[in-house]
Amino acid sequence: MWPWLARILAPSAESAGDRKNLRVWFVVYLAWLLLLAGISRSAIGRAEAGSDGHLGLWLLALGVFYLSLCCLFFPLPTAWMVFLLASNDVGLVDSVPVRVLVVASTCALATAMANLNEYHILTFLLRYGPVGRVRQTHVYDIAARWFNVSPFWTITAFSFIPIPVDVVRVLAVAARYNRFRFASAYFVGRLFRYGLFAWSSAALNLSPVQIAAIQAVFVLLAGLKVAHGAWKRRRAARAVLEKSSG
């Protein structure tokens, strides 16, 4: 049993050249979350003491903490948080243009941190056994050649478009795309995406109830898309099986 387990957990040949220090990143990421938690705790304490402006800081720190967790391994909805922070009901900043800029940039930074953490988790998984051998498949070779044509703008485009499953993230990690360019591309794409969300929330004067309804629609559409894709794959597999048996 142990030799079999060792073969599975041993670094794959394609991943052996990866020399990224993952421990340093995970320490940085944990420090980032602790910093946000500290800011949130301090701000709510000052807000309860009657200090002006600290309630908004508490909400912003809490929102950035939440978005910093949202990734492939924690697929939590993100749009509602951006809508809420930018809403007139919360009133984070009186000036709408400044509020949109603050919300879009801080939320984009949070998502970039979440995606960067996901990058390092996937890097760790790709170092080992069956997961790492995905780089040896013909499908991966084709996808990698397509991705390498314009990786930065491909990632940026996919980060702007709201899609339920972002395979480009996995492909970028498997292709060992530079992690800082990876995070930068996600920051740029989400900056424009969250800017659009934030402006819509303020301009349309969305209430928390309306924001919850919009997020519910997003989740429903994403669920339908995933279910439709699964149904198509099952139908194709059934057709192949019937053809082979016939």
Buried (B, 14 or more C-beta within 10 A) or exposed (E): EEEEEEEEEBBBEBBEEBEBEBEEBBEEBEEBBEEBEEBBEBBBEBBEEEEEEBBBBBBBBBBBBBBBBBBBEEEEEBBBBBBBBBBBEBEBBEEBEEBBBBBBBBBBBBBBBBBBBBBBBBBBBBBBBEBBBBBEEEEBEEBBEEBEEEBBEBBBBBBBEEEBEBEBBBBBBBBBBEBEEBBBBBBBBBBBBBBBBBBBBBEEEBEEEBBBEBBEEBBEEBEEEEEEEEEEEEEEEEEEEEEEEE
